[in-house]
Every structure is written in structure tokens, then in C-alpha cells.
Amino acid sequence: MRRPDTLNPLFAEVETLDGVGPKLKKPLDRLGLERVRDVAYHLPERFVTRRLVDNLDEAGEGEQIVVRLTPIEHRSSRNQRGPYRVLAQDAVGNVLALTYFGRASYTAKKQLPVGETRWVAGKLERYGDMLQIVHPDHVLEEGGTGLQRLCEPVYSLAEGLTQPKVASLVAQAMALLPELPEWIEPSQFERAGWPTWSDALKLAHRAENASARDRLAYDELLANSLALMLVRADNRARKGRALVGDGGLRGKLQLPFPLTGAQQRSIGEIEGDMAQEAPMLRLLQGDVGAGKTVVALEAMLVAVEAGAQAAMLAPTELLARQHFETLRAMARPTGVEIALLTGRDKGRARESILMGLLDGSIDIVVGTHAIFQDSVAYKDLGLIVIDEQHRFGVAQRLMLAKKGRRAPHTLAMTATPIPRTLTLANYGEMDVSRLDELPPGRQAIDTRVVGQDRLVDVVEGIGRHIGGGQQAYWVCPMVREADGQTDDIAAAEARYAALRERFGDTVVLVHGQLAPEMKDAAMARFASGEAKLLVATTVIEVGVDVPAATLMVIEQAERFGLAQLHQLRGRVGRGSEKSVCLLLRGEQLSETGRARLALMRETQDGFRIAEEDLELRGGGELLGTRQSGDTPFRIADLEQIQRLLPAAHDDARLLVERDGGLFSPRGEAARILLYLLERDYGVQLLRGG
């Protein structure tokens, strides 16, 4: 099925809007505004409410105002980088400076000729003895219109864009909105008292309007729930095959710990799913160190016992290599053939692996997305295990499933415990198993909060620690000093340089911008014990397993999400030695930051931490997932997800139960919604398009 024609104007390239040429397209691309639809959904971050004043005596410092001014003098700075000031008078003779920096001074010369009255909008401030407005938001001629709008949207920008430019593109996009049929269940629509879709979009750009924002968030949650349900229904209808193992290979495993109750329960659930013809779609959530890899190995051995192959997909090469080593060591007594395939494998080595997968001599392959390239064919792929599930979208999962002759079973894993609300939102089409117990013998990690002012003591402690033959991590929140950031933001490179000066070449550095071979070499030195201190960004958040590392320092810990801190802390405490995690905090600590660090000290239960993180962070950042792309939502914030998702989920379920093919008038409207919000993989699965 094609996208409905009625949506074509919204899916036109952004260049079709007036004023968008190659120069403007670059900053629009940086914001992800590639089509008219993207511009329509680029909602304001906030609104500025201005007050119209007759003169400056009526205004307060820090206030957003609109006032009539007459320029009386232009003053250039002697210093090239200094400000350009236009002195202007209000109606009663008060003088204020309109201050410009850089190239904006050219605009000032044109817009503010001496003696000609202008309407000026901006924030009133004081600089020394003088009132000023820095870079006025608007300057209009006396007869001009436009400043009558005293509530003004503020959009996120990229360099090369201005607020008026974005507002003008939004206005053009609003003019192209088609009238669409209503897809929300009628009783829900009436009960909520929401505007129609097109009215909601227009209202959301005009002013703070909770009803309009809720309507748009609900649309997104409904589309997501509906698409996931269609995936699930399709999966159940597809012909897979039952895989039942005889236990022969699993009986040979010699595991270092007895399985926990949670592991046994999860393995039982997976075995039960794999014994059905309908392909399994299960998510395995495990806290740090809960033993997900053992569960995955047991599942893969079930497939091999049943005469099929298994593949394990990891998001990074580093993680793929680690899984390969771990699985190979654990599975050695079974004699199962395990191979590693990444994008870096070339030539004969690669050919040999491809042949082994095709003739069935390789039972299990571990790798990055390279294992699902077109050139890779399997003799009989029965199970796919996807690690760090959140890095791969639903559409990618569907693509992977096409590699088997019949639909393979899928086990997805995540090391980030996810609150139930978000599990429903992100993985609504999957059954969920939870590993909520830690293996016996794991010691609690001693977590302490230390002020940044004790940095010298911490470095001394590291010296004693590595002097005693142990290893440590030092995690920084960013790679380099970003332009405009204050100097106290620790950069991994600067911290590495300082620690290397102190401890020599026993210190290695790993961050996301390093070339893969340099990253691997540094990790290999640390894993072998040759390097004693690893300085890193959050690139080590998952999958790094060095049992001899028993000390973790996290600098500016208050800048990390709770779930992220929990993941990082989980890099230590992996051996039998007592481990310590030091959370270095900055001077300026908010109430939320304080509560977050206190909770880290108090508990090591990842599921509790995830739920609390959700409560503490509020709408802005879903468990740090806004940054990592883990949330499928662009409009709905956390508070809306928690409040509106249950109703949207029920609405979608009812629709699928009554009209699974989406052929009724409301079903047709729902198809339009899926295309509009780019969940059309759901539509593609419908029988007959």
C-alpha cells in the first residue's frame, strides 16, 4: 500500500517552502527538518509573553517588553569584537542602548536609522548605569504589523536559523495541512474535549495549550501502540517452527554459579515460546550482572540441539568481541562451533565464516549488523538474540527476521532495567522476562558521594589502588570542552592527560570519537591488566567486563541519569573482590541531583532505580534516553506517556480486535495516522496491504 495521496503535501521536501535554498537547508537538516511534515511537528520549546509599555518607567528589569523607541545615536566599539550600540529614546525621553555583537551590527545600521521611530521587542536588562536590550527579537517600522502578537513561540534553532525564519516556515506548513478523518475512538475524543488534528497543530504553535499538546501526544502514543500490536499480530500469524531441544548440549555446560531462580524462570519461558510454531518475540530485561548472557546461551543451545543455527547481534564491535569470548569460554565443553563476524572481517577469514554459516558447520555466530547483510546466508537460522535491544528499532527487527527460511524466534535483551510504562511504550509487541536477582557470591558495591574539592585525595587513592596491583575506571561526562561551556566541565582528554602525567603509560583512554582500532587496542591493554587505569566517556556503559577492576570514579556524577550511573557502576563488582564506586559531585547541586546521588548510595536494585529515575527526572529526559535515542517519541513527554499511554493502548487494542485489517472508516483513518507518524511498517504487515 502506498502512502495516502492526501498526505503528499506534508511529505514534500522542505525546499518546496518559500525561502528555502541550499544555504538554509543545511541548518534545517541539522534539526531533522527535511520535509514539510517535520516543520509542522517542530513544536515550540516555550513561549515568550511580552508586555506592551508606553515608556521604560513602566517596565521592570528582566522583563520581556514591546516599546516604541527613536534611535538618537550609533556607537561603534574601538575593539573589533566589542559591542555595537544604538542609543534610543522612549516617549518620555528615557535613553536605552540596543546592543549588538558581531555581524548583527550590519542589521542594526539598516533597521535603526537615527530619528525614525521603531517598535522594538526584547528583554530589558541593565548594564552598569544604562538600560539595554541585547539583540532585540524584533524591530519593526512604526506602521508595521506583527508586534500585536505579545505571546510568541520560541523554537529550537541551529546555526544559520532565526526565530522569525522558523516561524515563517511553520506558517507555510500550517497552510498546507489537509483535513484528515478522525482516528481517535469517538467516546475518548469527546471525553477529553480535544481539538481536531489540524486545529491541535495550529494551536500548539500559537500559545501554551495543554489540550492541543495532549491531543498530539496521544496521536503519537496511539500510532506507536497500534503499529506494535500489528507487528505482534503478524508475528503470531506467521509460520515459524517449533524448536525443542533434548538437553544434550546444555547438560555439558559447566557454569561458575548455579542458576538463580529468575534465570531458571526466564529460561523456562523462553523454552516454552521456542516450542511453539508461532515465532517467539521476547524481551529479557536483566539488571547489571544478573546473568543475561547465560540465559541467551541456554536459548541458543536449545536451537542447536533442535538442529538449527543461532545468531547474536550486538550494537558495537567491542561488545560483539566480548560476547564471543564469553560464550566461547562457557560453551567449550559442549563442542558447539561459535564464530565472530564484524564489518572489519575481510578476505579469506570472512569467506570461511560465510561458507560455515551456509553449510551449517557454524552453529552460533556473534557479530554486529554485518551478520545480516545481504551477502550473509544461513543454512537454517532458528533463533536471533539481539543485545542492547534499544539500539535497534522495530523496523530493523523485522528486517532481521527475514534471514530464516521460516520466521526465526527472536530474543531481545537489555541491560537497562526499564520502568513498566516505558516497556509498554517501547516494546509493546513483546513478552517480557525479568532477571531481578543477582547470582550468589556477588558483593554489594560500596558507593560513596565525594565533593569535587577532594579531587587531590581521590587521585592519591587511585595511586594506592593501582600501586596494590588493582585496576580502576575514571568516567568523564564529555569528550572535549564544548564551545561556550564553562571551564569546570571535565573533558576526558584533559583528565587523561593529567592522570597520565601522574601515572605514566599505565593510563589508557577510550571514547566514542576514537578510531575503532585505537579503542580496541586500549581496551585490550586494560583487559589484559597491562594498563591499570581506564579513562573513558560513557562508551563503557555496557558490556565491558574486567573482573580485576574494582574501583570506579564518575566525575560530575550529577550530570548523568540514574540508570546511566547504575550501568557505569556495574562495570565494577564483577569479581570476588570488594569494589568501590566514587561519585564525584560538582559544587552546584540541585535538589533532584542530590536525591539522585542519595538513591545511588542507598540501593543497587536497577528496577527500583529505573522507576525512581522516572519520577525524579520528569518529562525532559527518559532515563537518559532522549540522548541515546532510546525513546520512539518526538512529541509525548514522560508525564504524558504515563498519563495517556494506558488509554491509547486500550484504544489501539479495541481497534485491532474489532477491525484487525483496518478496513472500517476509522481503520482507514488509523492507516493515515500510521503513515503520518511514520509507523507505516505496521500497515505493510496487513494482509492485502
For each residue, the residues with C-beta under 8 A, 3 or more apart:
1: 671 683 684 686 689
2:
3: 7 8 11 675 680
4: 7 671 672 675
5: 8
6: 178 180 672
7: 3 4 10 11 37 178 672 675 676
8: 3 5 11 12
9: 12 36 176 178
10: 7 35 36 37 40 173 176 177 178 676
11: 3 7 8 35 36 37
12: 8 9 16 35 36
13: 16 34 35 36
14: 17 20 25 28 33 34 35 36 38 39 169
15: 20 21 25
16: 12 13 20 36
17: 14 20 36 39 169 172 173
18: 172
19: 24 165 168 169
20: 14 15 16 17 24 25 28 169
21: 15 24 25
22: 25 26
23: 26 160
24: 19 20 21 27 28 160 161 165
25: 14 15 20 21 22 28 29
26: 22 23 29 30 160
27: 24 30 31 157 158 159 160 161
28: 14 20 24 25 31 33 34 39 158 161
29: 25 26 32 33 34
30: 26 27 158 159
31: 27 28 42 156 157 158 161
32: 29 38
33: 14 28 29 38 39 42 169
34: 13 14 28 29 38
35: 10 11 12 13 14 38 39
36: 9 10 11 12 13 14 16 17 39 40 172 173 176
37: 7 10 11 40 41 173 676
38: 14 32 33 34 35 41 42
39: 14 17 28 33 35 36 42 169 170 172 173
40: 10 36 37 170 173 174 176 177 201
41: 37 38 201 216 634 635
42: 31 33 38 39 155 156 166 170
43: 204 205 213 216 635
44: 47 153 154 155 204 205
45: 154 155 156
46: 153 154
47: 44 151 152 153 154 207 208
48: 64 137 151 152 154
49: 64 150 151 152
50: 64 65 66 121 147 150 151 152
51: 59 63 64 65 66 150
52: 65 66 67 147 150
53: 56 58 59 65 66 67
54: 58 67 68 90 91
55: 58 67 90 91 92 94
56: 53 59 67 90 94 96 124 131
57: 92 94
58: 53 54 55
59: 51 53 56 63 65 67 124
60: 63 124
61: 124 125 126 131
62: 123 124 125
63: 51 59 60 123 124
64: 48 49 50 51 121 122 123 124
65: 50 51 52 53 59 121 122 123 124
66: 50 51 52 53 119 120 121 147 150
67: 52 53 54 55 56 59 90 119 120
68: 54 90 91 117 118 119 120 142
69: 88 89 90 96 98 117 118 119 120
70: 88 89 115 116 117 118
71: 74 86 87 88 98 112 113 114 115 116 118
72: 87 88 89 95 114 115
73: 86 87 114
74: 71 84 85 86 87 108 109 112 114
75: 84 85 86 87
76: 84 105
77: 80 81 82 83 84 85
78: 82
79: 82
80: 77
81: 77 101
82: 77 78 79
83: 77 99 100 101
84: 74 75 76 77 99 100 101 104 105 108
85: 74 75 77 97 98 99 100 132
86: 71 73 74 75 97 98 100 108 112
87: 71 72 73 74 75 95 96 97 98
88: 69 70 71 72 95 96 97 98 112 118 120
89: 69 70 72 93 94 95
90: 54 55 56 67 68 69 93 94 96
91: 54 55 68
92: 55 57
93: 89 90
94: 55 56 57 89 90 131
95: 72 87 88 89 130 131
96: 56 69 87 88 90 124 130 131 132 133
97: 85 86 87 88 127 130 131 132 133
98: 69 71 85 86 87 88 108 112 120 132 133 136
99: 83 84 85 127 132 133 134 135
100: 83 84 85 86 104 105 107 108 134 135
101: 81 83 84 104 105 134 135
102: 105
103: 106 107
104: 84 100 101 107 108 135
105: 76 84 100 101 102 108 109
106: 103 109 110
107: 100 103 104 110 111
108: 74 84 86 98 100 104 105 111 112
109: 74 105 106 112
110: 106 107
111: 107 108 118 139
112: 71 74 86 88 98 108 109 116 118 139
113: 71 116
114: 71 72 73 74
115: 70 71 72
116: 70 71 112 113 141 142
117: 68 69 70 142
118: 68 69 70 71 88 111 112 139 140 141 142
119: 66 67 68 69 138 139 140 141 142 144 147
120: 66 67 68 69 88 98 133 136 138 139
121: 50 64 65 66 136 137 138 139 147 152
122: 64 65 133 134 135 136 137 138
123: 62 63 64 65 133 134
124: 56 59 60 61 62 63 64 65 96 131 132 133
125: 61 62 131 132 133 134
126: 61 129 130 131 132
127: 97 99 130 132
128:
129: 126
130: 95 96 97 126 127
131: 56 61 94 95 96 97 124 125 126
132: 85 96 97 98 99 124 125 126 127
133: 96 97 98 99 120 122 123 124 125 136
134: 99 100 101 122 123 125
135: 99 100 101 104 122
136: 98 120 121 122 133 139
137: 48 121 122 152 163
138: 119 120 121 122 146 147 164
139: 111 112 118 119 120 121 136
140: 118 119 144 145 146 147
141: 116 118 119 144
142: 68 116 117 118 119
143:
144: 119 140 141 147
145: 140 148
146: 138 140 149
147: 50 52 66 119 121 138 140 144 150
148: 145
149: 146 152
150: 49 50 51 52 66 147
151: 47 48 49 50 206 207 208
152: 47 48 49 50 121 137 149 163
153: 44 46 47 163 167 170 205 206
154: 44 45 46 47 48 163
155: 42 44 45 163 166 167 170
156: 31 42 45
157: 27 31 161 162 163 166
158: 27 28 30 31 161
159: 27 30
160: 23 24 26 27
161: 24 27 28 31 157 158 165 166
162: 157 165 166
163: 137 152 153 154 155 157 166 167
164: 138 167 168
165: 19 24 161 162 168 169
166: 42 155 157 161 162 163 169 170
167: 153 155 163 164 170 171
168: 19 164 165 171 172
169: 14 17 19 20 33 39 165 166 172 173
170: 39 40 42 153 155 166 167 173 174 205
171: 167 168 174 175
172: 17 18 36 39 168 169 175 176
173: 10 17 36 37 39 40 169 170 176 177
174: 40 170 171 177 201 202 205
175: 171 172
176: 9 10 36 40 172 173
177: 10 40 173 174 198 201 202
178: 6 7 9 10 198
179: 198
180: 6 183 197 198 669 672 676
181: 665 666 668 669 672
182: 186 189 196 197 666 669
183: 180 219 222 666 669 670 672 673
184: 188 189 194 218 219 222 651
185: 188 189 651 654 655 666
186: 182 189 190
187: 190 191
188: 184 185 191 192 647 651
189: 182 184 185 186 192 194
190: 186 187 193
191: 187 188
192: 188 189 211 214 215 218
193: 190 211
194: 184 189 200 211 212 214 215 218
195: 199 200 203 211 212 215
196: 182 199 200
197: 180 182 200 201 215 219
198: 177 178 179 180 201 202
199: 195 196 202 203 212
200: 194 195 196 197 203 204 211 212 213 215 216
201: 40 41 174 177 197 198 204 205 212 216
202: 174 177 198 199 205 206
203: 195 199 200 206 207 209 211 212
204: 43 44 200 201 209 212 213 216
205: 43 44 153 170 174 201 202
206: 151 153 202 203 209
207: 47 151 203
208: 47 151
209: 203 204 206 212 213
210: 213 214
211: 192 193 194 195 200 203 214 215
212: 194 195 199 200 201 203 204 209 215 216
213: 43 200 204 209 210 216 217 635 640
214: 192 194 210 211 217 218 640 644
215: 192 194 195 197 200 211 212 218 219
216: 41 43 200 201 204 212 213 219 220 635
217: 213 214 220 221 633 635 636 637 640 641 644
218: 184 192 194 214 215 221 222 636 640 644 647 648
219: 183 184 197 215 216 222 223 635 673 677
220: 216 217 223 224 633 634 635 636 677
221: 217 218 224 225 425 633 636 640 641 644 645 648 649
222: 183 184 218 219 225 226 648 651 652 670 673
223: 219 220 226 227 673 674 676 677 679
224: 220 221 227 228 425 428 632 633 648 677 679
225: 221 222 228 229 428 645 648 649 651 652 653
226: 222 223 229 230 652 655 656 670 673 674 679 682
227: 223 224 230 231 394 674 679 681 682
228: 224 225 231 232 394 427 428 429 682
229: 225 226 232 233 428 429 652 653 656 682
230: 226 227 233 234 656 682 683 685 686
231: 227 228 234 235 394 398 429 681 682 685
232: 228 229 235 236 281 428 429 430
233: 229 230 236 237 656 660 685
234: 230 231 237 238 685
235: 231 232 238 278 279 281 407 429
236: 232 233 278
237: 233 234 278
238: 234 235 278 279 407
239: 277 406 407
240: 276 277 278 279 280 406 407 408 409
241: 277 382 406
242: 274 275 276 277
243: 274 275 302 303 306 308 382 383 409
244: 274 275 302 306
245: 248 249 250 271 301 302 303 304 305 306
246: 305
247: 250 251 305
248: 245 251 252 305
249: 245 252 253 301 304 305 334 336
250: 245 247 253 298 301 302 305 334
251: 247 248
252: 248 249 333 334 335
253: 249 250 297 298 301 330 331 333 334
254: 333
255: 258 259 294 330
256:
257: 260 291 439 440 441
258: 255 440
259: 255 263 264 267 291 294
260: 257 263 264 290 291 435 437 438 439 440
261: 264 265 437
262: 265 266 290 434 435 436 437
263: 259 260 266 267 290 291 294 295 435 437
264: 259 260 261 267 268
265: 261 262 268 269 433
266: 262 263 269 270 284 295 433 434 435
267: 259 263 264 270 271 295 298 299
268: 264 265 271 272
269: 265 266 272 273 282 431 433
270: 266 267 273 274 280 282 284 295 298 299 302 411 433
271: 245 267 268 274 275 299 302
272: 268 269 275 276
273: 269 270 276 280 282 409 431
274: 242 243 244 270 271 280 299 302 303 306 383 409
275: 242 243 244 271 272
276: 240 242 272 273 280
277: 239 240 241 242
278: 235 236 237 238 240
279: 235 238 240 401 407 408 409 410
280: 240 270 273 274 276 409 410 411 431
281: 232 235 410 412 429 430 431
282: 269 270 273 410 411 412 430 431 432 433
283: 389 412 413 414 423 427 430 431 432 433
284: 266 270 292 295 296 411 412 413 414 433 435
285: 413 414 417 418 423 432 433 434 435
286: 290 291 292 295 413 414 415 417 434 435
287: 290 415 417 435 436 438 570 605 606 607
288: 415 566 567 569 570 606
289: 438 439 442 570 573 574
290: 260 262 263 286 287 435 436 437 438 439
291: 257 259 260 263 286 294 295 435 439
292: 284 286 295 296 413 415 435
293: 296 297 323 326 327 330
294: 255 259 263 291 297 298 330
295: 263 266 267 270 284 286 291 292 298 299 435
296: 284 292 293 299 300 312 385 387 411 413
297: 253 293 294 300 301 327 330 331
298: 250 253 267 270 294 295 301 302
299: 267 270 271 274 295 296 302 303 310 383 385 411
300: 296 297 303 304 310 312 327 364 383 385
301: 245 249 250 253 297 298 304 305 331 334 336
302: 243 244 245 250 270 271 274 298 299 305 306 383
303: 243 245 274 299 300 306 308 309 310 382 383 409
304: 245 249 300 301 307 308 309 310 336 363 364
305: 245 246 247 248 249 250 301 302
306: 243 244 245 274 302 303 382
307: 304 380
308: 243 303 304 380 381 382 383
309: 303 304 357 360 362 363 364 365 378 379 380 381 382 383
310: 299 300 303 304 363 364 365 381 382 383 384 385
311: 364 365 366 367 371 372 378 381 383 384 385 403
312: 296 300 323 327 364 365 366 367 384 385 386 387
313: 367 368 369 371 372 384 385 386 387 392 400
314: 317 319 320 323 366 367 368 387 388 543
315: 319 368 387 388 391 392
316: 319 320 368 543
317: 314 320 321 342 343 344 368 516 520
318: 321 322 519 520 523 543 544
319: 314 315 316 322 323 387 388 542 543
320: 314 316 317 323 324 340 342 366 367 368
321: 317 318 324 325 340 342 520
322: 318 319 325 326 543 544 545
323: 293 312 314 319 320 326 327 366 387 543
324: 320 321 327 328 338 340 366
325: 321 322 328 329
326: 293 322 323 329 330 545
327: 293 297 300 312 323 324 330 331 338 364 366
328: 324 325 331 332 338
329: 325 326 332
330: 253 255 293 294 297 326 327
331: 253 297 301 327 328 334 336 338 364
332: 328 329
333: 252 253 254
334: 249 250 252 253 301 331
335: 252
336: 249 301 304 331 363 364
337: 356 361 362 363 364
338: 324 327 328 331 362 363 364 365 366
339: 353 356 357 362 364 365 366
340: 320 321 324 345 353 365 366 367
341: 345 350 353 365 366 367 370 371 376
342: 317 320 321 345 367 368 370
343: 317 368 369 370
344: 317 516
345: 340 341 342 349 350 353 370
346: 349 350
347: 350 351
348: 351 352
349: 345 346 352 353
350: 341 345 346 347 353 354
351: 347 348 354 355
352: 348 349 355 356
353: 339 340 341 345 349 350 356 357 362 365
354: 350 351 357 358 375 376 377
355: 351 352 358 359 361
356: 337 339 352 353 359 360 361 362
357: 309 339 353 354 360 362 365 376 377 378 379
358: 354 355 377 378 379
359: 355 356 379
360: 309 356 357 379 380
361: 337 355 356
362: 309 337 338 339 353 356 357 365
363: 304 309 310 336 337 338
364: 300 304 309 310 311 312 327 331 336 337 338 339
365: 309 310 311 312 338 339 340 341 353 357 362 371
366: 311 312 314 320 323 324 327 338 339 340 341 371
367: 311 312 313 314 320 340 341 342 370 371
368: 313 314 315 316 317 320 342 343 371
369: 313 343 372 373
370: 341 342 343 345 367 373 376
371: 311 313 341 365 366 367 368 376
372: 311 313 369 376 399 400 403
373: 369 370 376
374:
375: 354
376: 341 354 357 370 371 372 373 403
377: 354 357 358
378: 309 311 357 358 381 403 404
379: 309 357 358 359 360
380: 307 308 309 360 404 405
381: 308 309 310 311 378 384 403 404 405 408
382: 241 243 303 306 308 309 310 404 408 409
383: 243 274 299 300 302 303 308 309 310 311 408 409 410 411
384: 310 311 312 313 381 400 401 403 408 409 410 411
385: 296 299 300 310 311 312 313 410 411 412 413
386: 312 313 389 392 397 400 410 411 412 413
387: 296 312 313 314 315 319 323 413 543
388: 314 315 319 391 413 414 415 542 543
389: 283 386 392 412 413 414 427
390: 414 416 426 625 628 630
391: 315 388 629
392: 313 315 386 389 396 397 412
393: 396 397 632
394: 227 228 231 397 398 429 681
395: 398 399 681
396: 392 393 399 400
397: 386 392 393 394 400 401 410 412
398: 231 394 395 401 402 681 685
399: 372 395 396 402
400: 313 372 384 386 396 397 403 410
401: 279 384 397 398 404 407 408 410
402: 398 399
403: 311 372 376 378 381 384 400 408
404: 378 380 381 382 401 407 408
405: 380 381
406: 239 240 241
407: 235 238 239 240 279 401 404
408: 240 279 381 382 383 384 401 403 404
409: 240 243 273 274 279 280 303 382 383 384
410: 279 280 281 282 383 384 385 386 397 400 401
411: 270 280 282 284 296 299 383 384 385 386
412: 281 282 283 284 385 386 389 392 397 427 430
413: 283 284 285 286 292 296 385 386 387 388 389
414: 283 284 285 286 388 389 390 418
415: 286 287 288 292 388 542 543 567 570
416: 390 563 567 606 610 623 630
417: 285 286 287 563 566 606 607 609 610
418: 285 414 422 423 426 427 610 623
419: 422 423 610 611 613 614 623
420: 423 424
421: 424 425 614 641 642 645
422: 418 419 425 426 614 622 623 631 641
423: 283 285 418 419 420 426 427 432
424: 420 421 427 428 645 649
425: 221 224 421 422 428 631 632 633 641 645
426: 390 418 422 423 630 631 632
427: 228 283 389 412 418 423 424 430 432
428: 224 225 228 229 232 424 425 649
429: 228 229 231 232 235 281 394
430: 232 281 282 283 412 427
431: 269 273 280 281 282 283
432: 282 283 285 423 427
433: 265 266 269 270 282 283 284 285
434: 262 266 285 286 607
435: 260 262 263 266 284 285 286 287 290 291 292 295
436: 262 287 290 605 607
437: 260 261 262 263 290
438: 260 287 289 290 442
439: 257 260 289 290 291 442
440: 257 258 260
441: 257 576
442: 289 438 439 573
443: 573 576 577 578 579
444: 573 604
445: 569 572 573 579 580 581 604
446: 578 579 580 581
447: 569 580 581 583 600 601 604
448: 580 581 582 583 601
449: 557 583 585 597 598 600 601
450: 454 457 458 582 583 584 585
451: 454 584 585 587
452: 455 488 555 556 584 585 586 587
453: 587
454: 450 451 457 458
455: 452 458 459 584
456: 459 460
457: 450 454 460 461
458: 450 454 455 461 462 553 582 584
459: 455 456 462 463 499 502
460: 456 457 463 464
461: 457 458 464 465 551
462: 458 459 465 466 472 474 499 503 533 551 553
463: 459 460 466 467 502 503
464: 460 461 467 468
465: 461 462 468 470 472 550 551
466: 462 463 469 470 471 472 503 506 532 533
467: 463 464
468: 464 465
469: 466
470: 465 466 532 548 549 550 551 577
471: 466 526 529 531 532 533 534 546 548 549 550 551
472: 462 465 466 532 533 534 549 550 551 552 553
473: 533 534 536 540 549 551 552 553 568 571 572
474: 462 495 499 533 534 535 536 553 555
475: 535 536 537 538 540 552 553 554 555 568
476: 479 490 491 492 495 535 536 537 555 556
477: 489 490 537 538 555 556 559 560
478: 481 482 489 490 491 492 537
479: 476 491 492 493 511 512 513 537
480: 491 492 493
481: 478 485 487 489 491 494
482: 478 485 489
483:
484:
485: 481 482 489
486: 489
487: 481
488: 452 586
489: 477 478 481 482 485 486 556
490: 476 477 478 494 495 555 556
491: 476 478 479 480 481 494 495
492: 476 478 479 480 495 496 509 511 535 536 537
493: 479 480 496 497 509 511
494: 481 490 491 497 498
495: 474 476 490 491 492 498 499 535 555
496: 492 493 499 500 507 509 535
497: 493 494 500 501
498: 494 495 501 502
499: 459 462 474 495 496 502 503 507 533 535
500: 496 497 503 504 505 507
501: 497 498
502: 459 463 498 499
503: 462 463 466 499 500 506 507 532 533
504: 500 507
505: 500 531
506: 466 503 530 531 532 533
507: 496 499 500 503 504 531 532 533 534 535
508: 522 523 525 526 531 533 534 535
509: 492 493 496 514 522 534 535 536
510: 514 519 522 523 534 535 536 537 539 540
511: 479 492 493 514 519 536 537 539
512: 479 537 539
513: 479
514: 509 510 511 518 519 522
515: 518 519
516: 317 344 519 520
517: 520 521
518: 514 515 521 522
519: 318 510 511 514 515 516 522 523 539
520: 317 318 321 516 517 523 524
521: 517 518 524 525
522: 508 509 510 514 518 519 525 526 531 534
523: 318 508 510 519 520 526 527 534 544
524: 520 521 527 528
525: 508 521 522 528 530 531
526: 471 508 522 523 529 530 531 534 546 549
527: 523 524 546
528: 524 525
529: 471 526 532 548
530: 506 525 526
531: 471 505 506 507 508 522 525 526 534
532: 466 470 471 472 503 506 507 529
533: 462 466 471 472 473 474 499 503 506 507 508
534: 471 472 473 474 507 508 509 510 522 523 526 531 540 549
535: 474 475 476 492 495 496 499 507 508 509 510
536: 473 474 475 476 492 509 510 511 539 540
537: 475 476 477 478 479 492 510 511 512 540
538: 475 477 541 560 564 568
539: 510 511 512 519 536
540: 473 475 510 534 536 537 544 568 571
541: 538 564 567 568
542: 319 388 415 567
543: 314 316 318 319 322 323 387 388 415
544: 318 322 523 540 571
545: 322 326 571 574
546: 471 526 527 549 571 574
547: 574 575
548: 470 471 529 575 577
549: 470 471 472 473 526 534 546 552 571 572 574
550: 465 470 471 472 572 573 575 577 578 579 580
551: 461 462 465 470 471 472 473 572 579 580 581 582
552: 472 473 475 549 568 569 571 572 579 580 581 582
553: 458 462 472 473 474 475 582 584
554: 475 557 560 565 568 569 581 582 583 584
555: 452 474 475 476 477 490 495 584
556: 452 476 477 489 490 559 560 584 585 586
557: 449 554 560 565 583 584 585 597 600
558: 585 586 589 590 593 596 597
559: 477 556 586
560: 477 538 554 556 557 564 565 568 624
561: 564 565 613 617 621 623 624
562: 565 566 596 599 600 609 610 612 613 616 617 623
563: 416 417 566 567 606 609 610 613 623 624
564: 538 541 560 561 567 568 623 624
565: 554 557 560 561 562 568 569 583 596 600
566: 288 417 562 563 569 570 600 604 606 609 610
567: 288 415 416 541 542 563 564 570 571
568: 473 475 538 540 541 552 554 560 564 565 571
569: 288 445 447 552 554 565 566 572 573 581 600 604
570: 287 288 289 415 566 567 573 574
571: 473 540 544 545 546 549 552 567 568 574
572: 445 473 549 550 551 552 569 579 580 581
573: 289 442 443 444 445 550 569 570 579
574: 289 545 546 547 549 570 571 579
575: 547 548 550 579
576: 441 443
577: 443 470 548 550
578: 443 446 550
579: 443 445 446 550 551 552 572 573 574 575
580: 445 446 447 448 550 551 552 572
581: 445 446 447 448 551 552 554 569 572
582: 448 450 458 551 552 553 554
583: 447 448 449 450 554 557 565 597 600 601
584: 450 451 452 455 458 553 554 555 556 557
585: 449 450 451 452 556 557 558 589 593 597
586: 452 488 556 558 559 589
587: 451 452 453
588:
589: 558 585 586 593 594 597
590: 558 593 594
591: 594 595
592: 595 596 616 617
593: 558 585 589 590 596 597
594: 589 590 591 597 598
595: 591 592 598 599 616
596: 558 562 565 592 593 599 600 613 616
597: 449 557 558 583 585 589 593 594 600 601
598: 449 594 595 601 602
599: 562 595 596 602 603 609 612 616
600: 447 449 557 562 565 566 569 583 596 597 603 609
601: 447 448 449 583 597 598
602: 598 599
603: 599 600 608 609
604: 444 445 447 566 569
605: 287 436 608 609
606: 287 288 416 417 563 566 609 610
607: 287 417 434 436 610 611
608: 603 605 611 612
609: 417 562 563 566 599 600 603 605 606 612 613
610: 416 417 418 419 562 563 566 606 607 613 614 623
611: 419 607 608 614 615
612: 562 599 608 609 615 616
613: 419 561 562 563 596 609 610 616 617 623
614: 419 421 422 610 611 617 622 623 638 642
615: 611 612
616: 562 592 595 596 599 612 613
617: 561 562 592 613 614 620 621 622 623 638
618: 638 639
619: 637 638 639 640
620: 617 626 637 638
621: 561 617 624 625 626 627
622: 422 614 617 625 626 630 631 638 641
623: 416 418 419 422 561 562 563 564 610 613 614 617 630
624: 560 561 563 564 621 627 628 630
625: 390 621 622 628 629 630 631
626: 620 621 622 631
627: 621 624
628: 390 624 625
629: 391 625
630: 390 416 426 622 623 624 625
631: 422 425 426 622 625 626
632: 224 393 425 426
633: 217 220 221 224 425 636 637 641
634: 41 220
635: 41 43 213 216 217 219 220
636: 217 218 220 221 633 640 641 644
637: 217 619 620 633 640 641
638: 614 617 618 619 620 622 641 642
639: 618 619 642 643
640: 213 214 217 218 221 619 636 637 643 644
641: 217 221 421 422 425 622 633 636 637 638 644 645
642: 421 614 638 639 645
643: 639 640
644: 214 217 218 221 636 640 641 647 648
645: 221 225 421 424 425 641 642 648 649
646: 649 650
647: 188 218 644 650 651
648: 218 221 222 224 225 644 645 651 652
649: 221 225 424 428 645 646 652 653
650: 646 647 653 654
651: 184 185 188 222 225 647 648 654 655
652: 222 225 226 229 648 649 655 656
653: 225 229 649 650 656 657
654: 185 650 651 657 658
655: 185 226 651 652 658 659 662 666 667 670
656: 226 229 230 233 652 653 659 660
657: 653 654 660
658: 654 655 664
659: 655 656 662 663 664 666 667
660: 233 656 657
661: 667 686 687 688
662: 655 659 667 668 670 671 683 686
663: 659 667 668
664: 658 659 667 668
665: 181 668 669
666: 181 182 183 185 655 659 669 670
667: 655 659 661 662 663 664 670 671
668: 181 662 663 664 665 671 672
669: 180 181 182 183 665 666 672 673
670: 183 222 226 655 662 666 667 673 674
671: 1 4 662 667 668 674 675 683
672: 4 6 7 180 181 183 668 669 675 676
673: 183 219 222 223 226 669 670 676 677
674: 223 226 227 670 671 677 679 680 682 683
675: 3 4 7 671 672 678 680 683
676: 7 10 37 180 223 672 673
677: 219 220 223 224 673 674
678: 675
679: 223 224 226 227 674 682
680: 3 674 675 683 684
681: 227 231 394 395 398 684 685
682: 226 227 228 229 230 231 674 679 685 686
683: 1 230 662 671 674 675 680 686 689
684: 1 680 681 689
685: 230 231 233 234 398 681 682
686: 1 230 661 662 682 683 689
687: 661
688: 661
689: 1 683 684 686
